Amino acid sequence: MLDTSLPKRTVRAHPSDKPWMTPRIKHEIKARQKAFKSGDITRYKLLCDKVTSLVSNAKKNYYQLKAEGTRETNPAKWYKTIFELAAANDCNSQPPADDAADLAERLQQSFTKP
């Protein structure tokens, strides 16, 4: 009885998925790719716009829910959440170069990194 009224569904989540990625967005991305492969350009463009809109709204909702209410109740947690979301603790940032030789050396290192 339960299987007929509430059938099981498999939802694949990948470790590289962003936290706002939903099964609906994934379904629309699949449909967009299918339209592209079949050569249906008008449907592909329509689905591109739809996927972009869905992702944009999902991101906005995710960030709002993540920081919602913590500013008033726990300012320290809110501050930490904002900096995590903004990736403010990026360890790849370097201070500006003082001279042209230093700048050239940094550019060379960044392009020769594996």
Biopython code that builds the backbone (N, CA, C, O; Angstrom):
import numpy as np
from Bio.PDB.StructureBuilder import StructureBuilder

atoms = [
    (1, "MET", "N", (0.823, -1.193, 0.000)),
    (1, "MET", "CA", (0.000, 0.000, 0.000)),
    (1, "MET", "C", (0.874, 1.267, 0.000)),
    (1, "MET", "O", (0.622, 2.212, -0.748)),
    (2, "LEU", "N", (1.886, 1.261, 0.840)),
    (2, "LEU", "CA", (2.748, 2.430, 0.944)),
    (2, "LEU", "C", (3.530, 2.674, -0.345)),
    (2, "LEU", "O", (3.720, 3.822, -0.748)),
    (3, "ASP", "N", (3.986, 1.596, -0.994)),
    (3, "ASP", "CA", (4.756, 1.747, -2.227)),
    (3, "ASP", "C", (3.931, 2.326, -3.367)),
    (3, "ASP", "O", (4.474, 3.013, -4.232)),
    (4, "THR", "N", (2.635, 2.064, -3.383)),
    (4, "THR", "CA", (1.800, 2.595, -4.463)),
    (4, "THR", "C", (1.416, 4.050, -4.216)),
    (4, "THR", "O", (1.318, 4.829, -5.164)),
    (5, "SER", "N", (1.198, 4.425, -2.963)),
    (5, "SER", "CA", (0.800, 5.806, -2.692)),
    (5, "SER", "C", (2.006, 6.739, -2.539)),
    (5, "SER", "O", (1.925, 7.918, -2.883)),
    (6, "LEU", "N", (3.107, 6.219, -2.029)),
    (6, "LEU", "CA", (4.340, 6.998, -1.890)),
    (6, "LEU", "C", (5.511, 6.202, -2.441)),
    (6, "LEU", "O", (6.277, 5.619, -1.673)),
    (7, "PRO", "N", (5.662, 6.169, -3.746)),
    (7, "PRO", "CA", (6.750, 5.370, -4.320)),
    (7, "PRO", "C", (8.119, 5.952, -3.968)),
    (7, "PRO", "O", (8.270, 7.155, -3.755)),
    (8, "LYS", "N", (9.100, 5.070, -3.915)),
    (8, "LYS", "CA", (10.465, 5.496, -3.616)),
    (8, "LYS", "C", (11.046, 6.213, -4.827)),
    (8, "LYS", "O", (10.789, 5.834, -5.970)),
    (9, "ARG", "N", (11.828, 7.248, -4.566)),
    (9, "ARG", "CA", (12.515, 7.970, -5.630)),
    (9, "ARG", "C", (13.986, 8.021, -5.294)),
    (9, "ARG", "O", (14.370, 8.170, -4.134)),
    (10, "THR", "N", (14.794, 7.899, -6.307)),
    (10, "THR", "CA", (16.230, 8.000, -6.117)),
    (10, "THR", "C", (16.680, 9.385, -6.560)),
    (10, "THR", "O", (16.421, 9.809, -7.687)),
    (11, "VAL", "N", (17.354, 10.077, -5.658)),
    (11, "VAL", "CA", (17.898, 11.393, -5.963)),
    (11, "VAL", "C", (19.399, 11.301, -5.797)),
    (11, "VAL", "O", (19.891, 10.928, -4.733)),
    (12, "ARG", "N", (20.121, 11.639, -6.841)),
    (12, "ARG", "CA", (21.574, 11.558, -6.789)),
    (12, "ARG", "C", (22.151, 12.885, -6.327)),
    (12, "ARG", "O", (21.848, 13.944, -6.877)),
    (13, "ALA", "N", (22.979, 12.801, -5.317)),
    (13, "ALA", "CA", (23.687, 13.979, -4.831)),
    (13, "ALA", "C", (25.174, 13.715, -4.969)),
    (13, "ALA", "O", (25.681, 12.690, -4.514)),
    (14, "HIS", "N", (25.850, 14.626, -5.587)),
    (14, "HIS", "CA", (27.283, 14.491, -5.797)),
    (14, "HIS", "C", (28.018, 15.382, -4.805)),
    (14, "HIS", "O", (27.502, 16.427, -4.408)),
    (15, "PRO", "N", (29.207, 14.982, -4.405)),
    (15, "PRO", "CA", (29.962, 15.811, -3.464)),
    (15, "PRO", "C", (30.272, 17.201, -4.009)),
    (15, "PRO", "O", (30.470, 18.141, -3.239)),
    (16, "SER", "N", (30.314, 17.333, -5.314)),
    (16, "SER", "CA", (30.627, 18.635, -5.904)),
    (16, "SER", "C", (29.390, 19.517, -6.076)),
    (16, "SER", "O", (29.510, 20.667, -6.499)),
    (17, "ASP", "N", (28.208, 18.994, -5.756)),
    (17, "ASP", "CA", (26.988, 19.792, -5.875)),
    (17, "ASP", "C", (27.011, 20.953, -4.887)),
    (17, "ASP", "O", (27.439, 20.807, -3.742)),
    (18, "LYS", "N", (26.551, 22.080, -5.343)),
    (18, "LYS", "CA", (26.419, 23.234, -4.467)),
    (18, "LYS", "C", (25.229, 22.999, -3.542)),
    (18, "LYS", "O", (24.326, 22.237, -3.887)),
    (19, "PRO", "N", (25.213, 23.635, -2.380)),
    (19, "PRO", "CA", (24.135, 23.369, -1.425)),
    (19, "PRO", "C", (22.758, 23.789, -1.917)),
    (19, "PRO", "O", (21.756, 23.302, -1.394)),
    (20, "TRP", "N", (22.672, 24.662, -2.889)),
    (20, "TRP", "CA", (21.377, 25.094, -3.395)),
    (20, "TRP", "C", (20.880, 24.245, -4.563)),
    (20, "TRP", "O", (19.789, 24.491, -5.078)),
    (21, "MET", "N", (21.646, 23.266, -4.983)),
    (21, "MET", "CA", (21.253, 22.418, -6.111)),
    (21, "MET", "C", (20.110, 21.494, -5.674)),
    (21, "MET", "O", (20.255, 20.715, -4.732)),
    (22, "THR", "N", (18.985, 21.591, -6.366)),
    (22, "THR", "CA", (17.812, 20.787, -6.031)),
    (22, "THR", "C", (17.546, 19.768, -7.136)),
    (22, "THR", "O", (18.054, 19.913, -8.247)),
    (23, "PRO", "N", (16.757, 18.743, -6.838)),
    (23, "PRO", "CA", (16.397, 17.776, -7.885)),
    (23, "PRO", "C", (15.681, 18.433, -9.068)),
    (23, "PRO", "O", (15.849, 18.003, -10.209)),
    (24, "ARG", "N", (14.888, 19.465, -8.803)),
    (24, "ARG", "CA", (14.188, 20.151, -9.896)),
    (24, "ARG", "C", (15.186, 20.846, -10.826)),
    (24, "ARG", "O", (15.042, 20.791, -12.047)),
    (25, "ILE", "N", (16.186, 21.492, -10.252)),
    (25, "ILE", "CA", (17.201, 22.160, -11.077)),
    (25, "ILE", "C", (17.951, 21.129, -11.907)),
    (25, "ILE", "O", (18.215, 21.347, -13.089)),
    (26, "LYS", "N", (18.293, 20.009, -11.288)),
    (26, "LYS", "CA", (18.994, 18.947, -12.020)),
    (26, "LYS", "C", (18.137, 18.417, -13.168)),
    (26, "LYS", "O", (18.644, 18.145, -14.257)),
    (27, "HIS", "N", (16.844, 18.274, -12.918)),
    (27, "HIS", "CA", (15.933, 17.793, -13.966)),
    (27, "HIS", "C", (15.903, 18.774, -15.137)),
    (27, "HIS", "O", (15.947, 18.363, -16.297)),
    (28, "GLU", "N", (15.830, 20.058, -14.836)),
    (28, "GLU", "CA", (15.800, 21.072, -15.896)),
    (28, "GLU", "C", (17.125, 21.121, -16.655)),
    (28, "GLU", "O", (17.139, 21.359, -17.863)),
    (29, "ILE", "N", (18.230, 20.899, -15.960)),
    (29, "ILE", "CA", (19.536, 20.861, -16.634)),
    (29, "ILE", "C", (19.589, 19.684, -17.596)),
    (29, "ILE", "O", (20.097, 19.810, -18.710)),
    (30, "LYS", "N", (19.060, 18.527, -17.163)),
    (30, "LYS", "CA", (19.013, 17.356, -18.049)),
    (30, "LYS", "C", (18.170, 17.644, -19.285)),
    (30, "LYS", "O", (18.550, 17.293, -20.402)),
    (31, "ALA", "N", (17.023, 18.285, -19.076)),
    (31, "ALA", "CA", (16.147, 18.616, -20.203)),
    (31, "ALA", "C", (16.843, 19.591, -21.151)),
    (31, "ALA", "O", (16.727, 19.471, -22.370)),
    (32, "ARG", "N", (17.561, 20.550, -20.587)),
    (32, "ARG", "CA", (18.299, 21.515, -21.411)),
    (32, "ARG", "C", (19.349, 20.806, -22.253)),
    (32, "ARG", "O", (19.479, 21.079, -23.447)),
    (33, "GLN", "N", (20.099, 19.897, -21.639)),
    (33, "GLN", "CA", (21.128, 19.159, -22.366)),
    (33, "GLN", "C", (20.519, 18.273, -23.450)),
    (33, "GLN", "O", (21.082, 18.130, -24.536)),
    (34, "LYS", "N", (19.374, 17.686, -23.149)),
    (34, "LYS", "CA", (18.686, 16.842, -24.132)),
    (34, "LYS", "C", (18.255, 17.684, -25.342)),
    (34, "LYS", "O", (18.387, 17.251, -26.487)),
    (35, "ALA", "N", (17.740, 18.888, -25.076)),
    (35, "ALA", "CA", (17.335, 19.779, -26.167)),
    (35, "ALA", "C", (18.544, 20.196, -27.004)),
    (35, "ALA", "O", (18.447, 20.306, -28.226)),
    (36, "PHE", "N", (19.665, 20.423, -26.355)),
    (36, "PHE", "CA", (20.885, 20.798, -27.072)),
    (36, "PHE", "C", (21.350, 19.665, -27.974)),
    (36, "PHE", "O", (21.688, 19.883, -29.138)),
    (37, "LYS", "N", (21.365, 18.448, -27.424)),
    (37, "LYS", "CA", (21.835, 17.297, -28.199)),
    (37, "LYS", "C", (20.922, 16.977, -29.376)),
    (37, "LYS", "O", (21.377, 16.497, -30.414)),
    (38, "SER", "N", (19.626, 17.245, -29.206)),
    (38, "SER", "CA", (18.697, 16.951, -30.296)),
    (38, "SER", "C", (18.647, 18.074, -31.331)),
    (38, "SER", "O", (18.037, 17.912, -32.387)),
    (39, "GLY", "N", (19.278, 19.201, -31.039)),
    (39, "GLY", "CA", (19.319, 20.301, -32.004)),
    (39, "GLY", "C", (18.133, 21.240, -31.922)),
    (39, "GLY", "O", (17.954, 22.078, -32.806)),
    (40, "ASP", "N", (17.317, 21.122, -30.883)),
    (40, "ASP", "CA", (16.156, 21.993, -30.704)),
    (40, "ASP", "C", (16.616, 23.298, -30.037)),
    (40, "ASP", "O", (16.561, 23.436, -28.815)),
    (41, "ILE", "N", (17.064, 24.240, -30.854)),
    (41, "ILE", "CA", (17.686, 25.463, -30.355)),
    (41, "ILE", "C", (16.701, 26.338, -29.576)),
    (41, "ILE", "O", (17.066, 26.898, -28.542)),
    (42, "THR", "N", (15.468, 26.464, -30.052)),
    (42, "THR", "CA", (14.504, 27.325, -29.354)),
    (42, "THR", "C", (14.201, 26.777, -27.958)),
    (42, "THR", "O", (14.146, 27.531, -26.987)),
    (43, "ARG", "N", (14.006, 25.472, -27.867)),
    (43, "ARG", "CA", (13.750, 24.860, -26.546)),
    (43, "ARG", "C", (14.996, 24.967, -25.667)),
    (43, "ARG", "O", (14.891, 25.206, -24.464)),
    (44, "TYR", "N", (16.159, 24.792, -26.262)),
    (44, "TYR", "CA", (17.414, 24.901, -25.516)),
    (44, "TYR", "C", (17.564, 26.298, -24.904)),
    (44, "TYR", "O", (17.903, 26.429, -23.728)),
    (45, "LYS", "N", (17.311, 27.338, -25.702)),
    (45, "LYS", "CA", (17.436, 28.708, -25.199)),
    (45, "LYS", "C", (16.416, 28.988, -24.102)),
    (45, "LYS", "O", (16.721, 29.654, -23.112)),
    (46, "LEU", "N", (15.210, 28.478, -24.286)),
    (46, "LEU", "CA", (14.169, 28.643, -23.273)),
    (46, "LEU", "C", (14.586, 27.980, -21.960)),
    (46, "LEU", "O", (14.426, 28.553, -20.882)),
    (47, "LEU", "N", (15.120, 26.771, -22.071)),
    (47, "LEU", "CA", (15.545, 26.050, -20.873)),
    (47, "LEU", "C", (16.790, 26.671, -20.243)),
    (47, "LEU", "O", (16.959, 26.605, -19.026)),
    (48, "CYS", "N", (17.657, 27.271, -21.049)),
    (48, "CYS", "CA", (18.816, 27.986, -20.493)),
    (48, "CYS", "C", (18.343, 29.109, -19.575)),
    (48, "CYS", "O", (18.837, 29.269, -18.459)),
    (49, "ASP", "N", (17.381, 29.881, -20.066)),
    (49, "ASP", "CA", (16.843, 30.974, -19.256)),
    (49, "ASP", "C", (16.176, 30.444, -17.988)),
    (49, "ASP", "O", (16.318, 31.021, -16.910)),
    (50, "LYS", "N", (15.452, 29.346, -18.132)),
    (50, "LYS", "CA", (14.747, 28.767, -16.983)),
    (50, "LYS", "C", (15.738, 28.262, -15.934)),
    (50, "LYS", "O", (15.555, 28.506, -14.742)),
    (51, "VAL", "N", (16.781, 27.563, -16.368)),
    (51, "VAL", "CA", (17.789, 27.038, -15.437)),
    (51, "VAL", "C", (18.504, 28.190, -14.741)),
    (51, "VAL", "O", (18.731, 28.140, -13.532)),
    (52, "THR", "N", (18.855, 29.217, -15.489)),
    (52, "THR", "CA", (19.524, 30.373, -14.902)),
    (52, "THR", "C", (18.649, 31.014, -13.831)),
    (52, "THR", "O", (19.133, 31.372, -12.757)),
    (53, "SER", "N", (17.375, 31.156, -14.124)),
    (53, "SER", "CA", (16.445, 31.742, -13.167)),
    (53, "SER", "C", (16.293, 30.862, -11.927)),
    (53, "SER", "O", (16.302, 31.362, -10.802)),
    (54, "LEU", "N", (16.152, 29.557, -12.134)),
    (54, "LEU", "CA", (16.017, 28.636, -11.001)),
    (54, "LEU", "C", (17.251, 28.663, -10.105)),
    (54, "LEU", "O", (17.129, 28.693, -8.881)),
    (55, "VAL", "N", (18.421, 28.652, -10.701)),
    (55, "VAL", "CA", (19.661, 28.665, -9.920)),
    (55, "VAL", "C", (19.792, 29.984, -9.162)),
    (55, "VAL", "O", (20.173, 29.996, -7.992)),
    (56, "SER", "N", (19.480, 31.077, -9.818)),
    (56, "SER", "CA", (19.567, 32.387, -9.175)),
    (56, "SER", "C", (18.639, 32.465, -7.963)),
    (56, "SER", "O", (19.043, 32.924, -6.895)),
    (57, "ASN", "N", (17.406, 32.020, -8.131)),
    (57, "ASN", "CA", (16.447, 32.036, -7.022)),
    (57, "ASN", "C", (16.866, 31.090, -5.906)),
    (57, "ASN", "O", (16.723, 31.418, -4.728)),
    (58, "ALA", "N", (17.377, 29.926, -6.264)),
    (58, "ALA", "CA", (17.809, 28.957, -5.257)),
    (58, "ALA", "C", (18.981, 29.504, -4.448)),
    (58, "ALA", "O", (19.028, 29.329, -3.231)),
    (59, "LYS", "N", (19.926, 30.162, -5.114)),
    (59, "LYS", "CA", (21.059, 30.768, -4.408)),
    (59, "LYS", "C", (20.573, 31.843, -3.439)),
    (59, "LYS", "O", (20.983, 31.890, -2.279)),
    (60, "LYS", "N", (19.690, 32.703, -3.940)),
    (60, "LYS", "CA", (19.176, 33.788, -3.114)),
    (60, "LYS", "C", (18.482, 33.236, -1.872)),
    (60, "LYS", "O", (18.722, 33.712, -0.762)),
    (61, "ASN", "N", (17.624, 32.235, -2.056)),
    (61, "ASN", "CA", (16.918, 31.627, -0.928)),
    (61, "ASN", "C", (17.885, 30.962, 0.035)),
    (61, "ASN", "O", (17.717, 31.066, 1.250)),
    (62, "TYR", "N", (18.894, 30.279, -0.491)),
    (62, "TYR", "CA", (19.872, 29.596, 0.356)),
    (62, "TYR", "C", (20.602, 30.597, 1.244)),
    (62, "TYR", "O", (20.715, 30.393, 2.453)),
    (63, "TYR", "N", (21.094, 31.675, 0.647)),
    (63, "TYR", "CA", (21.843, 32.661, 1.424)),
    (63, "TYR", "C", (20.953, 33.378, 2.436)),
    (63, "TYR", "O", (21.394, 33.684, 3.544)),
    (64, "GLN", "N", (19.710, 33.644, 2.063)),
    (64, "GLN", "CA", (18.800, 34.295, 3.003)),
    (64, "GLN", "C", (18.499, 33.386, 4.192)),
    (64, "GLN", "O", (18.513, 33.833, 5.339)),
    (65, "LEU", "N", (18.228, 32.118, 3.921)),
    (65, "LEU", "CA", (17.931, 31.186, 5.009)),
    (65, "LEU", "C", (19.147, 30.932, 5.885)),
    (65, "LEU", "O", (19.016, 30.723, 7.091)),
    (66, "LYS", "N", (20.320, 30.950, 5.285)),
    (66, "LYS", "CA", (21.549, 30.673, 6.030)),
    (66, "LYS", "C", (21.810, 31.745, 7.089)),
    (66, "LYS", "O", (22.243, 31.426, 8.196)),
    (67, "ALA", "N", (21.555, 32.997, 6.764)),
    (67, "ALA", "CA", (21.848, 34.090, 7.685)),
    (67, "ALA", "C", (20.608, 34.613, 8.409)),
    (67, "ALA", "O", (20.711, 35.521, 9.234)),
    (68, "GLU", "N", (19.452, 34.055, 8.110)),
    (68, "GLU", "CA", (18.194, 34.560, 8.650)),
    (68, "GLU", "C", (18.119, 34.394, 10.166)),
    (68, "GLU", "O", (18.358, 33.308, 10.695)),
    (69, "GLY", "N", (17.792, 35.453, 10.838)),
    (69, "GLY", "CA", (17.532, 35.397, 12.264)),
    (69, "GLY", "C", (18.753, 35.359, 13.161)),
    (69, "GLY", "O", (18.637, 35.684, 14.342)),
    (70, "THR", "N", (19.905, 34.983, 12.662)),
    (70, "THR", "CA", (21.065, 34.865, 13.544)),
    (70, "THR", "C", (21.672, 36.221, 13.890)),
    (70, "THR", "O", (22.408, 36.333, 14.870)),
    (71, "ARG", "N", (21.376, 37.238, 13.110)),
    (71, "ARG", "CA", (21.959, 38.558, 13.393)),
    (71, "ARG", "C", (21.462, 39.091, 14.735)),
    (71, "ARG", "O", (22.237, 39.658, 15.506)),
    (72, "GLU", "N", (20.170, 38.909, 15.012)),
    (72, "GLU", "CA", (19.605, 39.414, 16.257)),
    (72, "GLU", "C", (19.891, 38.483, 17.431)),
    (72, "GLU", "O", (20.173, 38.948, 18.535)),
    (73, "THR", "N", (19.821, 37.181, 17.205)),
    (73, "THR", "CA", (19.960, 36.231, 18.306)),
    (73, "THR", "C", (21.406, 35.918, 18.653)),
    (73, "THR", "O", (21.743, 35.775, 19.828)),
    (74, "ASN", "N", (22.263, 35.810, 17.649)),
    (74, "ASN", "CA", (23.653, 35.443, 17.894)),
    (74, "ASN", "C", (24.543, 36.174, 16.882)),
    (74, "ASN", "O", (24.876, 35.617, 15.836)),
    (75, "PRO", "N", (24.925, 37.406, 17.183)),
    (75, "PRO", "CA", (25.714, 38.188, 16.227)),
    (75, "PRO", "C", (27.041, 37.538, 15.841)),
    (75, "PRO", "O", (27.491, 37.681, 14.704)),
    (76, "ALA", "N", (27.666, 36.833, 16.766)),
    (76, "ALA", "CA", (28.946, 36.185, 16.445)),
    (76, "ALA", "C", (28.750, 35.102, 15.388)),
    (76, "ALA", "O", (29.544, 34.988, 14.455)),
    (77, "LYS", "N", (27.695, 34.312, 15.538)),
    (77, "LYS", "CA", (27.407, 33.257, 14.559)),
    (77, "LYS", "C", (27.047, 33.880, 13.207)),
    (77, "LYS", "O", (27.453, 33.375, 12.161)),
    (78, "TRP", "N", (26.284, 34.976, 13.233)),
    (78, "TRP", "CA", (25.908, 35.656, 11.993)),
    (78, "TRP", "C", (27.152, 36.157, 11.271)),
    (78, "TRP", "O", (27.293, 35.970, 10.063)),
    (79, "TYR", "N", (28.053, 36.794, 12.014)),
    (79, "TYR", "CA", (29.291, 37.323, 11.443)),
    (79, "TYR", "C", (30.120, 36.195, 10.828)),
    (79, "TYR", "O", (30.649, 36.336, 9.726)),
    (80, "LYS", "N", (30.229, 35.074, 11.549)),
    (80, "LYS", "CA", (30.987, 33.924, 11.049)),
    (80, "LYS", "C", (30.342, 33.359, 9.781)),
    (80, "LYS", "O", (31.037, 33.014, 8.825)),
    (81, "THR", "N", (29.017, 33.266, 9.779)),
    (81, "THR", "CA", (28.292, 32.750, 8.614)),
    (81, "THR", "C", (28.508, 33.640, 7.399)),
    (81, "THR", "O", (28.738, 33.143, 6.297)),
    (82, "ILE", "N", (28.436, 34.942, 7.594)),
    (82, "ILE", "CA", (28.628, 35.880, 6.484)),
    (82, "ILE", "C", (30.024, 35.720, 5.895)),
    (82, "ILE", "O", (30.179, 35.702, 4.674)),
    (83, "PHE", "N", (31.031, 35.605, 6.736)),
    (83, "PHE", "CA", (32.393, 35.455, 6.234)),
    (83, "PHE", "C", (32.610, 34.103, 5.564)),
    (83, "PHE", "O", (33.381, 34.011, 4.609)),
    (84, "GLU", "N", (31.945, 33.049, 6.045)),
    (84, "GLU", "CA", (32.045, 31.747, 5.374)),
    (84, "GLU", "C", (31.400, 31.807, 4.000)),
    (84, "GLU", "O", (31.945, 31.283, 3.028)),
    (85, "LEU", "N", (30.240, 32.445, 3.920)),
    (85, "LEU", "CA", (29.540, 32.543, 2.640)),
    (85, "LEU", "C", (30.304, 33.414, 1.652)),
    (85, "LEU", "O", (30.278, 33.159, 0.448)),
    (86, "ALA", "N", (30.971, 34.421, 2.145)),
    (86, "ALA", "CA", (31.723, 35.315, 1.271)),
    (86, "ALA", "C", (33.122, 34.786, 0.980)),
    (86, "ALA", "O", (33.849, 35.370, 0.177)),
    (87, "ALA", "N", (33.499, 33.698, 1.617)),
    (87, "ALA", "CA", (34.834, 33.101, 1.466)),
    (87, "ALA", "C", (35.909, 34.140, 1.752)),
    (87, "ALA", "O", (36.882, 34.268, 1.010)),
    (88, "ALA", "N", (35.719, 34.879, 2.840)),
    (88, "ALA", "CA", (36.646, 35.949, 3.195)),
    (88, "ALA", "C", (37.979, 35.421, 3.689)),
    (88, "ALA", "O", (38.966, 36.157, 3.697)),
    (89, "ASN", "N", (38.031, 34.167, 4.100)),
    (89, "ASN", "CA", (39.285, 33.619, 4.610)),
    (89, "ASN", "C", (40.026, 32.847, 3.526)),
    (89, "ASN", "O", (40.615, 31.800, 3.794)),
    (90, "ASP", "N", (39.995, 33.357, 2.325)),
    (90, "ASP", "CA", (40.686, 32.721, 1.208)),
    (90, "ASP", "C", (42.186, 32.837, 1.407)),
    (90, "ASP", "O", (42.719, 33.944, 1.486)),
    (91, "CYS", "N", (42.866, 31.715, 1.489)),
    (91, "CYS", "CA", (44.306, 31.736, 1.762)),
    (91, "CYS", "C", (45.122, 32.000, 0.496)),
    (91, "CYS", "O", (46.345, 32.109, 0.580)),
    (92, "ASN", "N", (44.488, 32.105, -0.667)),
    (92, "ASN", "CA", (45.221, 32.380, -1.902)),
    (92, "ASN", "C", (45.476, 33.865, -2.114)),
    (92, "ASN", "O", (46.229, 34.248, -3.010)),
    (93, "SER", "N", (44.847, 34.706, -1.287)),
    (93, "SER", "CA", (45.041, 36.136, -1.484)),
    (93, "SER", "C", (46.425, 36.540, -1.003)),
    (93, "SER", "O", (46.910, 36.069, 0.025)),
    (94, "GLN", "N", (47.038, 37.415, -1.765)),
    (94, "GLN", "CA", (48.377, 37.892, -1.445)),
    (94, "GLN", "C", (48.353, 39.408, -1.393)),
    (94, "GLN", "O", (47.544, 40.041, -2.071)),
    (95, "PRO", "N", (49.234, 39.996, -0.592)),
    (95, "PRO", "CA", (49.301, 41.458, -0.574)),
    (95, "PRO", "C", (49.791, 41.977, -1.922)),
    (95, "PRO", "O", (50.457, 41.249, -2.658)),
    (96, "PRO", "N", (49.472, 43.216, -2.251)),
    (96, "PRO", "CA", (49.892, 43.760, -3.544)),
    (96, "PRO", "C", (51.413, 43.829, -3.658)),
    (96, "PRO", "O", (52.126, 43.973, -2.665)),
    (97, "ALA", "N", (51.876, 43.721, -4.882)),
    (97, "ALA", "CA", (53.321, 43.752, -5.138)),
    (97, "ALA", "C", (53.843, 45.178, -4.980)),
    (97, "ALA", "O", (53.176, 46.146, -5.343)),
    (98, "ASP", "N", (55.056, 45.282, -4.429)),
    (98, "ASP", "CA", (55.661, 46.594, -4.207)),
    (98, "ASP", "C", (56.329, 47.141, -5.468)),
    (98, "ASP", "O", (56.269, 48.339, -5.744)),
    (99, "ASP", "N", (56.962, 46.254, -6.223)),
    (99, "ASP", "CA", (57.666, 46.729, -7.412)),
    (99, "ASP", "C", (57.371, 45.816, -8.602)),
    (99, "ASP", "O", (56.760, 44.758, -8.451)),
    (100, "ALA", "N", (57.805, 46.233, -9.761)),
    (100, "ALA", "CA", (57.519, 45.499, -10.995)),
    (100, "ALA", "C", (58.169, 44.121, -11.009)),
    (100, "ALA", "O", (57.581, 43.170, -11.523)),
    (101, "ALA", "N", (59.375, 43.997, -10.452)),
    (101, "ALA", "CA", (60.063, 42.700, -10.442)),
    (101, "ALA", "C", (59.307, 41.694, -9.579)),
    (101, "ALA", "O", (59.188, 40.522, -9.938)),
    (102, "ASP", "N", (58.797, 42.161, -8.439)),
    (102, "ASP", "CA", (58.025, 41.285, -7.555)),
    (102, "ASP", "C", (56.728, 40.853, -8.240)),
    (102, "ASP", "O", (56.331, 39.691, -8.154)),
    (103, "LEU", "N", (56.081, 41.782, -8.909)),
    (103, "LEU", "CA", (54.857, 41.476, -9.639)),
    (103, "LEU", "C", (55.121, 40.459, -10.742)),
    (103, "LEU", "O", (54.340, 39.523, -10.915)),
    (104, "ALA", "N", (56.197, 40.627, -11.481)),
    (104, "ALA", "CA", (56.549, 39.689, -12.552)),
    (104, "ALA", "C", (56.814, 38.301, -11.984)),
    (104, "ALA", "O", (56.410, 37.301, -12.576)),
    (105, "GLU", "N", (57.482, 38.234, -10.854)),
    (105, "GLU", "CA", (57.775, 36.944, -10.216)),
    (105, "GLU", "C", (56.484, 36.243, -9.784)),
    (105, "GLU", "O", (56.342, 35.035, -9.977)),
    (106, "ARG", "N", (55.552, 36.987, -9.206)),
    (106, "ARG", "CA", (54.269, 36.400, -8.784)),
    (106, "ARG", "C", (53.459, 35.903, -9.978)),
    (106, "ARG", "O", (52.854, 34.832, -9.928)),
    (107, "LEU", "N", (53.457, 36.687, -11.043)),
    (107, "LEU", "CA", (52.737, 36.258, -12.243)),
    (107, "LEU", "C", (53.336, 34.976, -12.808)),
    (107, "LEU", "O", (52.606, 34.066, -13.204)),
    (108, "GLN", "N", (54.647, 34.906, -12.844)),
    (108, "GLN", "CA", (55.310, 33.708, -13.357)),
    (108, "GLN", "C", (54.956, 32.501, -12.498)),
    (108, "GLN", "O", (54.675, 31.426, -13.028)),
    (109, "GLN", "N", (54.967, 32.665, -11.183)),
    (109, "GLN", "CA", (54.642, 31.560, -10.281)),
    (109, "GLN", "C", (53.196, 31.109, -10.456)),
    (109, "GLN", "O", (52.913, 29.911, -10.433)),
    (110, "SER", "N", (52.279, 32.060, -10.631)),
    (110, "SER", "CA", (50.874, 31.679, -10.761)),
    (110, "SER", "C", (50.597, 30.937, -12.066)),
    (110, "SER", "O", (49.710, 30.086, -12.117)),
    (111, "PHE", "N", (51.353, 31.255, -13.128)),
    (111, "PHE", "CA", (51.138, 30.577, -14.404)),
    (111, "PHE", "C", (51.904, 29.264, -14.520)),
    (111, "PHE", "O", (51.581, 28.437, -15.372)),
    (112, "THR", "N", (52.903, 29.064, -13.684)),
    (112, "THR", "CA", (53.676, 27.824, -13.765)),
    (112, "THR", "C", (53.288, 26.816, -12.696)),
    (112, "THR", "O", (53.876, 25.736, -12.628)),
    (113, "LYS", "N", (52.300, 27.149, -11.852)),
    (113, "LYS", "CA", (51.833, 26.191, -10.844)),
    (113, "LYS", "C", (51.146, 25.028, -11.537)),
    (113, "LYS", "O", (50.461, 25.215, -12.543)),
    (114, "PRO", "N", (51.327, 23.826, -11.001)),
    (114, "PRO", "CA", (50.661, 22.663, -11.622)),
    (114, "PRO", "C", (49.174, 22.668, -11.391)),
    (114, "PRO", "O", (48.476, 21.762, -11.847)),
]
sb = StructureBuilder()
sb.init_structure("model")
sb.init_model(0)
sb.init_chain("A")
sb.init_seg("    ")
for serial, (resi, resn, name, xyz) in enumerate(atoms, 1):
    if name == "N":
        sb.init_residue(resn, " ", resi, " ")
    sb.init_atom(name, np.array(xyz, "f"), 0.0, 1.0, " ", f" {name:<3s}", serial, name[0])
structure = sb.get_structure()
